[in-house]
Amino acid sequence: MASSRPSDHIDSPERLVDPTIVQPKLGVVGYLRFFWRQLTSMRTALFLLLLLAFAAIPGSLVPQRSSDPNGVIQFKVDNPDLFPVLDGLQVFSTYTSVWFSSIYLLLFVSLIGCIIPRTNHHIAALRARPPRTPARLGRLAGYTRIETVTDAAAAIDIARAQLKRLGYRTERYGLSVSAERGYLRETGNLVFHTALVGILVSVAIGGSFGYSGQRVVVEGQKFVNVLGDYDSFNPGRFFSSDVLEPYRISLDEFRATYELKNTQAIGQATDYSADVTTSTPGGASKKSTVKVNEPLAIGGTNVFLLGNGYAPTVVVRDPAGTIVWTDSTPFLPQDPKLTSIGVLKIPDGLAEQLGLVGFFYPTAAKLPTGAFTSGFPGLLDPMLSLQVYSGDLGLDAGVPKSVYQLDTDGLTPLAGGKAEADALQLRPGETVALPDGLGTIELTDVKRFASFDIHRDPSQAWVLLFAILILAGLFTGLFIPRRRVWVKATPEADGSVVLEYAGLARGEDPRLESAVADIAAAHMKQLGLKVES
């Protein structure tokens, strides 16, 4: 088959390149300008916004130090090999990590770079006159041609007044009127992006000047809003203790409701409620209830109910019967049935320091292996099992120790675990002897505890305002069409006048043709004329 290429075809385009032509070099400034334009393009801003959403995913998959420090500790215990890797990647501090902050700042700069030039262009467009009427309206959408007998100038005046009533900006060019509307669409887009920047700034300010803290409160105990009374505290970069408004919260009762009828969900929690009494200086005490997703607002903070569990009340006596230690110790739940683990540390009052690792079962039940578990999260048959260790607990070394962990290295097992004696088992009201004649231990009561997250965010009102503006700008940008409409009158030699109507959409506008038809029909009605042809 013969080739269809011409006889003078050149296979190598490089032969056409003139070696005397030298491409200009961008240089440092040119490259900076190029990267700036790429960063401030709307495409890049949308990509960074999507990337920020993906970057936030780890914060919902693993516990965060800012909101759930106990969960981080438990994750470390459960995943000793994986924890150092994730911790090195700052996954447990996702929202303050280097990589998340970098995306956040790049998005902020990108949005600012998008908004400023678009705002200047929009202001210039608002000040500009509507464009001149095209010479050939028949090429545009919704074109309508009507020939009638009327005064051409008067018809254009009526059309202009009609379009103004419909919200169009109008400009008359001879025997035609040019009208446009829908600039509110671009205004909505700018409001949307500006409000998005406002949210970013507000969140940054709130995170810098606010704080969050956690406190576990047992029934009958109190929490006072001072630094020393927090179990964990995460201040913002510019936090000052002066913003801590004094107040006190007492946990009167914690109530949990569990499913009892549905056999497929027996024991599943259906409601949690923490009944508290709050008081402020100079104010009367007030009863309140904190529920999941129903925080308590007090002293410029929101108090959220995060978690709950059981706090067995244990009394330890020496061989003479003197009480040397008593406390209601929160035990951390391990499963939906609230099988819980806790640690008791007895540093003084006995012949040796004692460390006890406790397992609490709200409704004790035995597995086929003989091990205990909890069969129901409610207190139907509570039991406390204790492993006892003796030795130096390291409390006098000046190194902080977790109250939820016991380092058994160097300790001597006395009961349970690797010890010859079985673990101690107690039910409410029971007393058993400690190993080696060290004394006795009694389980006097089982209380509930609630874990509260106290959060102060001075930017909440601003975030709400900008969120409303985002929705308003989004709906405005989506549902207000931007269009141009022209009405033109052309006198004919026989004395008649040809009226032409047409429109042009700036973007998607499925109703443009019907809008032009409605304008033409209304115009003819106002003229009081009939169509001749």
ZAPALUM-258846 format. One line per field, with one value per residue (C-alpha): x, z, y; residue number from 1. Coordinates in nm, 2 decimals, decimal comma. Layout:
REM residues N
px (X / ...)
pz (Z / ...)
py (Y / ...)
n (NUM / ...)
REM end
This chain:
REM residues 533
px (0,00 / 0,15 / 0,22 / -0,03 / 0,23 / 0,35 / 0,69 / 0,84 / 0,73 / 1,01 / 1,02 / 1,24 / 1,09 / 1,42 / 1,55 / 1,31 / 1,45 / 1,65 / 1,97 / 1,98 / 1,66 / 1,74 / 1,46 / 1,45 / 1,55 / 1,31 / 1,56 / 1,50 / 1,23 / 1,06 / 1,05 / 0,92 / 0,64 / 0,56 / 0,54 / 0,33 / 0,08 / 0,06 / 0,01 / -0,26 / -0,46 / -0,81 / -0,71 / -0,43 / -0,66 / -0,91 / -0,64 / -0,50 / -0,85 / -0,90 / -0,55 / -0,62 / -0,94 / -0,73 / -0,46 / -0,72 / -0,82 / -0,55 / -0,68 / -1,01 / -0,85 / -0,61 / -0,64 / -0,50 / -0,29 / -0,49 / -0,83 / -0,76 / -0,42 / -0,53 / -0,62 / -0,27 / -0,12 / -0,35 / -0,26 / 0,11 / 0,04 / -0,16 / 0,08 / 0,43 / 0,59 / 0,36 / 0,35 / 0,71 / 0,65 / 0,33 / 0,46 / 0,76 / 0,52 / 0,33 / 0,01 / -0,10 / -0,08 / -0,22 / -0,36 / -0,04 / 0,20 / 0,45 / 0,29 / -0,07 / 0,04 / 0,22 / -0,08 / -0,29 / -0,06 / -0,02 / -0,40 / -0,42 / -0,17 / -0,33 / -0,68 / -0,54 / -0,37 / -0,69 / -0,92 / -0,73 / -0,70 / -1,05 / -1,19 / -1,01 / -1,14 / -1,50 / -1,49 / -1,38 / -1,66 / -1,92 / -1,80 / -1,79 / -2,08 / -2,27 / -2,11 / -2,24 / -2,51 / -2,38 / -2,44 / -2,59 / -2,82 / -2,94 / -2,64 / -2,72 / -2,94 / -3,31 / -3,32 / -3,66 / -3,76 / -4,08 / -4,19 / -4,46 / -4,56 / -4,44 / -4,21 / -3,86 / -3,71 / -4,02 / -4,00 / -3,63 / -3,72 / -3,99 / -3,76 / -3,49 / -3,74 / -3,87 / -3,52 / -3,43 / -3,74 / -3,61 / -3,28 / -3,06 / -2,80 / -2,88 / -2,70 / -2,86 / -2,67 / -2,88 / -3,19 / -3,09 / -3,05 / -2,78 / -2,86 / -2,67 / -2,74 / -2,59 / -2,29 / -2,41 / -2,30 / -1,93 / -1,99 / -2,11 / -1,80 / -1,58 / -1,78 / -1,74 / -1,36 / -1,32 / -1,52 / -1,31 / -1,00 / -1,19 / -1,25 / -0,88 / -0,78 / -1,04 / -0,93 / -0,57 / -0,65 / -0,87 / -0,60 / -0,34 / -0,53 / -0,76 / -0,69 / -0,83 / -0,79 / -0,92 / -1,03 / -1,16 / -1,42 / -1,56 / -1,91 / -1,89 / -1,57 / -1,52 / -1,32 / -1,20 / -1,10 / -0,73 / -0,42 / -0,33 / -0,67 / -0,64 / -0,53 / -0,39 / -0,37 / -0,30 / -0,26 / -0,25 / 0,07 / -0,03 / -0,23 / -0,23 / -0,35 / -0,54 / -0,82 / -0,91 / -1,23 / -1,29 / -1,57 / -1,63 / -1,81 / -1,92 / -2,03 / -2,34 / -2,43 / -2,35 / -2,63 / -2,60 / -2,89 / -2,84 / -3,05 / -3,23 / -3,51 / -3,33 / -3,16 / -2,92 / -2,79 / -2,82 / -2,59 / -2,54 / -2,55 / -2,84 / -2,78 / -2,52 / -2,59 / -2,37 / -2,57 / -2,35 / -2,36 / -2,18 / -2,09 / -1,91 / -1,77 / -2,06 / -2,31 / -2,56 / -2,51 / -2,68 / -2,79 / -2,71 / -2,68 / -2,40 / -2,47 / -2,30 / -2,32 / -2,48 / -2,19 / -2,21 / -2,13 / -1,97 / -1,70 / -1,62 / -1,56 / -1,76 / -1,75 / -1,79 / -1,86 / -1,60 / -1,60 / -1,70 / -1,63 / -1,61 / -1,40 / -1,39 / -1,35 / -1,07 / -0,96 / -0,62 / -0,54 / -0,22 / -0,20 / -0,32 / -0,64 / -0,54 / -0,64 / -0,33 / -0,48 / -0,83 / -0,94 / -1,19 / -0,96 / -1,09 / -1,04 / -1,00 / -1,27 / -1,13 / -1,44 / -1,81 / -1,90 / -1,67 / -1,41 / -1,17 / -0,81 / -0,66 / -0,36 / -0,34 / -0,01 / 0,04 / 0,36 / 0,34 / 0,19 / 0,28 / 0,60 / 0,67 / 0,54 / 0,27 / 0,16 / -0,17 / -0,29 / -0,66 / -0,92 / -1,28 / -1,58 / -1,92 / -2,09 / -1,84 / -1,86 / -1,62 / -1,49 / -1,45 / -1,07 / -1,15 / -1,06 / -1,30 / -1,47 / -1,77 / -2,10 / -2,29 / -2,18 / -2,41 / -2,34 / -2,52 / -2,24 / -1,93 / -1,60 / -1,24 / -0,94 / -0,60 / -0,25 / -0,01 / 0,35 / 0,59 / 0,91 / 1,02 / 0,75 / 0,99 / 0,76 / 1,05 / 1,27 / 1,12 / 1,02 / 0,65 / 0,47 / 0,14 / -0,14 / -0,27 / 0,05 / 0,26 / 0,62 / 0,66 / 1,03 / 1,22 / 0,90 / 0,83 / 0,50 / 0,30 / -0,04 / -0,16 / 0,05 / 0,38 / 0,33 / 0,24 / -0,06 / -0,38 / -0,50 / -0,71 / -1,09 / -1,33 / -1,69 / -1,84 / -1,83 / -1,57 / -1,23 / -0,94 / -0,59 / -0,29 / 0,00 / 0,28 / 0,06 / 0,10 / -0,26 / -0,60 / -0,78 / -1,16 / -1,38 / -1,63 / -1,81 / -1,81 / -1,87 / -1,90 / -1,66 / -1,70 / -1,42 / -1,47 / -1,30 / -1,29 / -1,25 / -1,21 / -1,22 / -1,25 / -1,31 / -1,63 / -1,87 / -1,65 / -1,63 / -2,01 / -2,04 / -1,80 / -1,97 / -2,30 / -2,13 / -1,98 / -2,32 / -2,47 / -2,19 / -2,21 / -2,59 / -2,56 / -2,28 / -2,48 / -2,83 / -2,79 / -2,72 / -2,51 / -2,65 / -2,67 / -2,98 / -3,02 / -3,32 / -3,28 / -3,52 / -3,45 / -3,68 / -3,77 / -3,83 / -4,20 / -4,24 / -4,25 / -4,00 / -3,82 / -3,77 / -3,50 / -3,43 / -3,14 / -2,93 / -2,59 / -2,51 / -2,19 / -2,17 / -2,45 / -2,79 / -3,06 / -3,34 / -3,18 / -3,40 / -3,72 / -3,61 / -3,56 / -3,90 / -4,06 / -3,89 / -4,01 / -4,37 / -4,38 / -4,23 / -4,49 / -4,77 / -4,64 / -4,63 / -4,99 / -4,91 / -4,99 / -4,74 / -4,79 / -4,56)
pz (0,00 / -0,10 / 0,17 / 0,18 / 0,31 / 0,07 / -0,11 / 0,10 / 0,44 / 0,70 / 0,95 / 1,20 / 1,33 / 1,49 / 1,15 / 1,14 / 1,46 / 1,40 / 1,61 / 1,62 / 1,83 / 2,20 / 2,45 / 2,73 / 3,08 / 3,37 / 3,63 / 4,01 / 3,99 / 3,70 / 3,88 / 4,20 / 4,00 / 3,83 / 4,17 / 4,32 / 4,04 / 4,08 / 4,45 / 4,43 / 4,16 / 4,25 / 4,14 / 4,40 / 4,67 / 4,61 / 4,61 / 4,94 / 5,09 / 4,99 / 5,12 / 5,45 / 5,49 / 5,43 / 5,67 / 5,94 / 5,91 / 6,15 / 6,42 / 6,42 / 6,40 / 6,69 / 7,03 / 7,05 / 7,33 / 7,33 / 7,40 / 7,52 / 7,68 / 7,87 / 7,53 / 7,41 / 7,71 / 7,65 / 7,28 / 7,38 / 7,61 / 7,35 / 7,06 / 7,19 / 6,85 / 6,64 / 6,90 / 6,84 / 6,47 / 6,49 / 6,76 / 6,54 / 6,27 / 6,52 / 6,46 / 6,82 / 6,78 / 6,43 / 6,44 / 6,57 / 6,37 / 6,12 / 5,82 / 5,91 / 6,00 / 5,66 / 5,46 / 5,68 / 5,61 / 5,24 / 5,21 / 5,39 / 5,16 / 4,85 / 4,95 / 5,02 / 4,68 / 4,51 / 4,68 / 4,64 / 4,26 / 4,22 / 4,45 / 4,25 / 3,93 / 4,07 / 4,19 / 3,85 / 3,69 / 3,92 / 3,82 / 3,45 / 3,21 / 3,06 / 2,72 / 2,39 / 2,21 / 1,96 / 1,59 / 1,53 / 1,82 / 1,62 / 1,72 / 2,09 / 2,31 / 2,33 / 2,02 / 1,96 / 1,67 / 1,66 / 1,39 / 1,49 / 1,46 / 1,75 / 1,84 / 1,86 / 2,11 / 2,34 / 2,32 / 2,43 / 2,72 / 2,83 / 2,80 / 3,00 / 3,28 / 3,27 / 3,30 / 3,59 / 3,78 / 3,72 / 3,89 / 3,58 / 3,55 / 3,22 / 2,97 / 2,66 / 2,33 / 2,07 / 1,99 / 2,21 / 2,58 / 2,73 / 3,06 / 3,29 / 3,63 / 3,85 / 3,99 / 4,33 / 4,21 / 4,21 / 4,54 / 4,69 / 4,57 / 4,72 / 5,05 / 5,05 / 5,01 / 5,24 / 5,51 / 5,47 / 5,54 / 5,84 / 5,97 / 5,93 / 6,11 / 6,39 / 6,45 / 6,47 / 6,71 / 6,92 / 6,93 / 7,03 / 7,31 / 7,43 / 7,61 / 7,68 / 7,98 / 8,12 / 8,46 / 8,59 / 8,87 / 9,09 / 9,24 / 9,55 / 9,44 / 9,31 / 9,03 / 9,07 / 8,76 / 8,85 / 8,68 / 8,97 / 8,96 / 8,60 / 8,52 / 8,19 / 8,05 / 7,69 / 7,67 / 7,35 / 7,24 / 7,40 / 7,69 / 8,02 / 8,35 / 8,40 / 8,16 / 8,40 / 8,55 / 8,89 / 8,93 / 9,09 / 8,96 / 9,19 / 9,04 / 9,24 / 9,04 / 8,72 / 8,55 / 8,27 / 8,09 / 7,91 / 7,66 / 7,83 / 7,58 / 7,24 / 7,26 / 6,99 / 7,18 / 7,55 / 7,76 / 7,49 / 7,64 / 7,54 / 7,76 / 7,98 / 8,22 / 8,48 / 8,74 / 8,87 / 9,10 / 8,98 / 9,18 / 9,10 / 9,34 / 9,46 / 9,29 / 9,41 / 9,34 / 9,04 / 8,95 / 8,59 / 8,38 / 8,13 / 7,86 / 7,55 / 7,29 / 7,55 / 7,71 / 8,02 / 7,95 / 8,25 / 8,31 / 7,94 / 7,89 / 7,76 / 7,97 / 7,76 / 7,89 / 7,73 / 7,91 / 8,23 / 8,43 / 8,78 / 9,08 / 9,35 / 9,70 / 9,88 / 10,24 / 10,34 / 10,71 / 10,88 / 11,11 / 11,40 / 11,21 / 11,15 / 10,82 / 10,62 / 10,28 / 10,13 / 9,80 / 9,52 / 9,23 / 8,87 / 8,66 / 8,29 / 8,09 / 7,84 / 7,66 / 7,61 / 7,92 / 8,12 / 8,23 / 8,38 / 8,49 / 8,76 / 8,98 / 9,36 / 9,51 / 9,89 / 9,96 / 10,34 / 10,65 / 10,59 / 10,64 / 10,26 / 9,98 / 9,79 / 9,43 / 9,33 / 8,97 / 8,98 / 8,75 / 8,81 / 8,67 / 8,71 / 8,65 / 8,71 / 8,48 / 8,40 / 8,06 / 7,96 / 8,02 / 8,39 / 8,35 / 8,47 / 8,25 / 8,27 / 8,13 / 8,16 / 8,21 / 8,51 / 8,87 / 8,89 / 9,05 / 9,10 / 9,18 / 9,22 / 9,15 / 9,27 / 9,19 / 9,47 / 9,44 / 9,71 / 9,67 / 9,59 / 9,37 / 9,27 / 9,40 / 9,58 / 9,27 / 9,15 / 8,82 / 8,73 / 8,72 / 8,55 / 8,80 / 8,55 / 8,52 / 8,76 / 8,66 / 8,81 / 8,72 / 9,04 / 9,24 / 9,42 / 9,33 / 9,64 / 9,49 / 9,14 / 8,83 / 8,88 / 9,26 / 9,42 / 9,59 / 9,40 / 9,32 / 9,59 / 9,51 / 9,68 / 9,65 / 9,80 / 10,18 / 10,19 / 10,36 / 10,28 / 10,43 / 10,25 / 10,18 / 10,44 / 10,72 / 10,59 / 10,69 / 10,53 / 10,23 / 10,20 / 9,91 / 10,07 / 9,77 / 9,39 / 9,26 / 8,90 / 8,76 / 8,47 / 8,24 / 8,15 / 7,88 / 7,96 / 7,65 / 7,61 / 7,26 / 7,23 / 6,86 / 6,87 / 6,79 / 6,50 / 6,36 / 6,37 / 6,19 / 5,92 / 5,89 / 5,82 / 5,57 / 5,39 / 5,35 / 5,24 / 4,99 / 4,86 / 4,80 / 4,64 / 4,41 / 4,31 / 4,26 / 4,12 / 3,75 / 3,58 / 3,24 / 2,99 / 2,80 / 2,50 / 2,35 / 2,02 / 1,80 / 1,43 / 1,22 / 0,88 / 0,56 / 0,56 / 0,90 / 1,10 / 1,39 / 1,44 / 1,81 / 1,89 / 2,22 / 2,31 / 2,60 / 2,69 / 3,00 / 3,20 / 3,31 / 3,34 / 3,30 / 3,19 / 3,23 / 3,00 / 2,69 / 2,89 / 3,07 / 2,73 / 2,61 / 2,93 / 2,88 / 2,52 / 2,62 / 2,91 / 2,69 / 2,42 / 2,68 / 2,82 / 2,47 / 2,42 / 2,07 / 1,87 / 1,66 / 1,29 / 1,16)
py (0,00 / 0,33 / 0,59 / 0,88 / 1,12 / 1,40 / 1,36 / 1,65 / 1,51 / 1,52 / 1,23 / 1,40 / 1,72 / 1,81 / 1,90 / 2,19 / 2,34 / 2,66 / 2,63 / 3,01 / 3,02 / 3,03 / 2,97 / 3,22 / 3,10 / 3,15 / 3,22 / 3,23 / 3,49 / 3,31 / 2,98 / 3,14 / 3,31 / 2,98 / 2,79 / 3,07 / 3,05 / 2,67 / 2,70 / 2,97 / 2,80 / 2,68 / 2,33 / 2,32 / 2,46 / 2,19 / 1,92 / 2,05 / 2,06 / 1,69 / 1,61 / 1,77 / 1,55 / 1,24 / 1,36 / 1,39 / 1,02 / 0,89 / 1,12 / 0,92 / 0,58 / 0,60 / 0,78 / 1,13 / 1,26 / 1,58 / 1,41 / 1,06 / 1,02 / 0,71 / 0,55 / 0,63 / 0,45 / 0,15 / 0,14 / 0,13 / -0,17 / -0,35 / -0,28 / -0,25 / -0,30 / -0,08 / 0,21 / 0,34 / 0,35 / 0,55 / 0,77 / 0,86 / 0,96 / 1,18 / 0,99 / 1,02 / 1,40 / 1,41 / 1,76 / 1,92 / 1,71 / 1,86 / 1,70 / 1,80 / 2,16 / 2,18 / 2,09 / 2,33 / 2,62 / 2,55 / 2,54 / 2,87 / 3,03 / 2,88 / 3,01 / 3,36 / 3,36 / 3,25 / 3,50 / 3,82 / 3,83 / 3,69 / 3,96 / 4,24 / 4,09 / 4,07 / 4,43 / 4,54 / 4,34 / 4,49 / 4,84 / 4,76 / 4,84 / 4,54 / 4,45 / 4,59 / 4,41 / 4,15 / 4,22 / 3,88 / 3,78 / 3,48 / 3,28 / 3,30 / 3,09 / 3,14 / 3,36 / 3,50 / 3,73 / 3,92 / 4,17 / 4,42 / 4,78 / 5,01 / 5,28 / 5,13 / 5,37 / 5,34 / 4,96 / 4,96 / 5,19 / 4,96 / 4,65 / 4,82 / 4,90 / 4,55 / 4,40 / 4,63 / 4,50 / 4,15 / 4,24 / 4,29 / 4,56 / 4,73 / 4,96 / 5,11 / 5,11 / 5,29 / 5,09 / 4,80 / 4,72 / 4,50 / 4,34 / 4,10 / 3,94 / 3,67 / 3,85 / 3,73 / 3,38 / 3,49 / 3,69 / 3,36 / 3,18 / 3,44 / 3,43 / 3,06 / 3,07 / 3,36 / 3,19 / 2,88 / 3,09 / 3,23 / 2,88 / 2,79 / 3,11 / 3,06 / 2,70 / 2,81 / 3,09 / 2,86 / 2,59 / 2,85 / 3,02 / 2,74 / 2,42 / 2,08 / 1,86 / 1,53 / 1,43 / 1,10 / 1,17 / 0,89 / 0,92 / 1,14 / 1,31 / 1,67 / 1,84 / 2,20 / 2,39 / 2,45 / 2,31 / 2,08 / 1,90 / 1,77 / 1,42 / 1,54 / 1,89 / 2,01 / 2,39 / 2,59 / 2,76 / 3,09 / 2,95 / 3,15 / 3,01 / 3,33 / 3,20 / 2,92 / 3,04 / 2,89 / 2,64 / 2,30 / 1,99 / 1,71 / 1,38 / 1,28 / 0,97 / 0,80 / 0,61 / 0,36 / 0,19 / -0,14 / -0,33 / -0,62 / -0,71 / -0,76 / -1,09 / -0,99 / -0,69 / -0,79 / -0,57 / -0,30 / 0,04 / 0,26 / 0,56 / 0,72 / 1,01 / 1,18 / 1,38 / 1,66 / 1,95 / 2,27 / 2,57 / 2,90 / 3,17 / 3,38 / 3,16 / 2,90 / 2,53 / 2,40 / 2,04 / 1,94 / 1,63 / 1,55 / 1,31 / 1,18 / 1,46 / 1,69 / 1,87 / 2,09 / 2,46 / 2,63 / 2,89 / 2,94 / 2,57 / 2,27 / 1,96 / 1,64 / 1,29 / 1,07 / 0,74 / 0,56 / 0,25 / 0,11 / 0,22 / -0,05 / 0,09 / -0,10 / -0,08 / -0,22 / -0,29 / -0,39 / -0,70 / -0,49 / -0,39 / -0,02 / 0,12 / 0,21 / 0,27 / 0,32 / 0,46 / 0,42 / 0,34 / 0,37 / 0,05 / 0,08 / -0,12 / -0,37 / -0,49 / -0,40 / -0,61 / -0,38 / -0,64 / -0,39 / -0,37 / -0,15 / -0,10 / -0,05 / 0,08 / 0,06 / 0,25 / 0,29 / 0,13 / -0,23 / -0,43 / -0,41 / -0,19 / -0,37 / -0,35 / -0,51 / -0,57 / -0,60 / -0,75 / -0,64 / -0,83 / -0,65 / -0,98 / -1,26 / -1,56 / -1,85 / -1,93 / -2,30 / -2,25 / -2,16 / -1,80 / -1,53 / -1,28 / -1,05 / -1,17 / -0,84 / -0,48 / -0,42 / -0,51 / -0,84 / -1,04 / -0,82 / -0,97 / -0,83 / -1,05 / -0,93 / -1,03 / -0,92 / -0,81 / -0,69 / -0,48 / -0,13 / 0,03 / 0,31 / 0,59 / 0,76 / 0,79 / 1,12 / 0,96 / 1,00 / 0,67 / 0,58 / 0,51 / 0,25 / 0,05 / -0,15 / -0,24 / -0,59 / -0,61 / -0,65 / -0,72 / -1,05 / -1,22 / -1,32 / -1,41 / -1,48 / -1,47 / -1,66 / -1,69 / -2,02 / -1,88 / -1,81 / -1,46 / -1,30 / -1,29 / -1,05 / -0,96 / -0,65 / -0,67 / -0,95 / -0,93 / -1,16 / -1,19 / -1,06 / -1,31 / -1,35 / -1,21 / -0,85 / -0,76 / -0,77 / -0,62 / -0,56 / -0,46 / -0,23 / -0,08 / -0,05 / 0,30 / 0,43 / 0,68 / 0,92 / 1,05 / 1,42 / 1,62 / 1,99 / 2,19 / 2,57 / 2,71 / 3,09 / 3,07 / 2,86 / 3,15 / 3,26 / 2,90 / 2,89 / 3,22 / 3,12 / 2,78 / 2,96 / 3,19 / 2,88 / 2,73 / 3,06 / 3,11 / 2,75 / 2,76 / 3,11 / 2,99 / 2,67 / 2,80 / 3,16 / 3,15 / 3,42 / 3,53 / 3,81 / 3,91 / 4,15 / 4,31 / 4,48 / 4,69 / 4,73 / 4,96 / 4,82 / 5,01 / 4,94 / 5,10 / 4,78 / 4,70 / 4,38 / 4,30 / 4,04 / 3,87 / 3,65 / 3,54 / 3,40 / 3,19 / 3,23 / 2,87 / 2,61 / 2,76 / 2,51 / 2,77 / 3,04 / 2,97 / 2,97 / 3,29 / 3,46 / 3,34 / 3,48 / 3,81 / 3,84 / 3,74 / 3,99 / 4,26 / 4,22 / 4,22 / 4,55 / 4,70 / 4,58 / 4,47 / 4,16 / 3,97 / 4,02 / 3,75)
n (1 / 2 / 3 / 4 / 5 / 6 / 7 / 8 / 9 / 10 / 11 / 12 / 13 / 14 / 15 / 16 / 17 / 18 / 19 / 20 / 21 / 22 / 23 / 24 / 25 / 26 / 27 / 28 / 29 / 30 / 31 / 32 / 33 / 34 / 35 / 36 / 37 / 38 / 39 / 40 / 41 / 42 / 43 / 44 / 45 / 46 / 47 / 48 / 49 / 50 / 51 / 52 / 53 / 54 / 55 / 56 / 57 / 58 / 59 / 60 / 61 / 62 / 63 / 64 / 65 / 66 / 67 / 68 / 69 / 70 / 71 / 72 / 73 / 74 / 75 / 76 / 77 / 78 / 79 / 80 / 81 / 82 / 83 / 84 / 85 / 86 / 87 / 88 / 89 / 90 / 91 / 92 / 93 / 94 / 95 / 96 / 97 / 98 / 99 / 100 / 101 / 102 / 103 / 104 / 105 / 106 / 107 / 108 / 109 / 110 / 111 / 112 / 113 / 114 / 115 / 116 / 117 / 118 / 119 / 120 / 121 / 122 / 123 / 124 / 125 / 126 / 127 / 128 / 129 / 130 / 131 / 132 / 133 / 134 / 135 / 136 / 137 / 138 / 139 / 140 / 141 / 142 / 143 / 144 / 145 / 146 / 147 / 148 / 149 / 150 / 151 / 152 / 153 / 154 / 155 / 156 / 157 / 158 / 159 / 160 / 161 / 162 / 163 / 164 / 165 / 166 / 167 / 168 / 169 / 170 / 171 / 172 / 173 / 174 / 175 / 176 / 177 / 178 / 179 / 180 / 181 / 182 / 183 / 184 / 185 / 186 / 187 / 188 / 189 / 190 / 191 / 192 / 193 / 194 / 195 / 196 / 197 / 198 / 199 / 200 / 201 / 202 / 203 / 204 / 205 / 206 / 207 / 208 / 209 / 210 / 211 / 212 / 213 / 214 / 215 / 216 / 217 / 218 / 219 / 220 / 221 / 222 / 223 / 224 / 225 / 226 / 227 / 228 / 229 / 230 / 231 / 232 / 233 / 234 / 235 / 236 / 237 / 238 / 239 / 240 / 241 / 242 / 243 / 244 / 245 / 246 / 247 / 248 / 249 / 250 / 251 / 252 / 253 / 254 / 255 / 256 / 257 / 258 / 259 / 260 / 261 / 262 / 263 / 264 / 265 / 266 / 267 / 268 / 269 / 270 / 271 / 272 / 273 / 274 / 275 / 276 / 277 / 278 / 279 / 280 / 281 / 282 / 283 / 284 / 285 / 286 / 287 / 288 / 289 / 290 / 291 / 292 / 293 / 294 / 295 / 296 / 297 / 298 / 299 / 300 / 301 / 302 / 303 / 304 / 305 / 306 / 307 / 308 / 309 / 310 / 311 / 312 / 313 / 314 / 315 / 316 / 317 / 318 / 319 / 320 / 321 / 322 / 323 / 324 / 325 / 326 / 327 / 328 / 329 / 330 / 331 / 332 / 333 / 334 / 335 / 336 / 337 / 338 / 339 / 340 / 341 / 342 / 343 / 344 / 345 / 346 / 347 / 348 / 349 / 350 / 351 / 352 / 353 / 354 / 355 / 356 / 357 / 358 / 359 / 360 / 361 / 362 / 363 / 364 / 365 / 366 / 367 / 368 / 369 / 370 / 371 / 372 / 373 / 374 / 375 / 376 / 377 / 378 / 379 / 380 / 381 / 382 / 383 / 384 / 385 / 386 / 387 / 388 / 389 / 390 / 391 / 392 / 393 / 394 / 395 / 396 / 397 / 398 / 399 / 400 / 401 / 402 / 403 / 404 / 405 / 406 / 407 / 408 / 409 / 410 / 411 / 412 / 413 / 414 / 415 / 416 / 417 / 418 / 419 / 420 / 421 / 422 / 423 / 424 / 425 / 426 / 427 / 428 / 429 / 430 / 431 / 432 / 433 / 434 / 435 / 436 / 437 / 438 / 439 / 440 / 441 / 442 / 443 / 444 / 445 / 446 / 447 / 448 / 449 / 450 / 451 / 452 / 453 / 454 / 455 / 456 / 457 / 458 / 459 / 460 / 461 / 462 / 463 / 464 / 465 / 466 / 467 / 468 / 469 / 470 / 471 / 472 / 473 / 474 / 475 / 476 / 477 / 478 / 479 / 480 / 481 / 482 / 483 / 484 / 485 / 486 / 487 / 488 / 489 / 490 / 491 / 492 / 493 / 494 / 495 / 496 / 497 / 498 / 499 / 500 / 501 / 502 / 503 / 504 / 505 / 506 / 507 / 508 / 509 / 510 / 511 / 512 / 513 / 514 / 515 / 516 / 517 / 518 / 519 / 520 / 521 / 522 / 523 / 524 / 525 / 526 / 527 / 528 / 529 / 530 / 531 / 532 / 533)
REM end
